[in-house]
């Protein structure tokens, strides 16, 4: 597959690794997937999504420390509609309540 067919997106997510892996099963349920330490590969439509987890860091707000990490998505062989569909699916599961 040509490099030009791979699209990348990096997000900073406000959660710990433990929280990420606690939520991940709901995302990959019924989808072909493979987890290798910091890399998750998920079959989606006619392609795949590779998720690479960066190191967990803390964002400090005064005396409060919130876990954060960069999450890189690589969309391989997905058209824009499939990519958007995956991101909507992912976001539904990682969405947190707020007020």
Helices and strands as residue ranges (DSSP letters): G 3-5, E 6-13, H 17-28, E 33-36, E 39-44, E 47-53, E 57-61, E 64-76, H 80-94
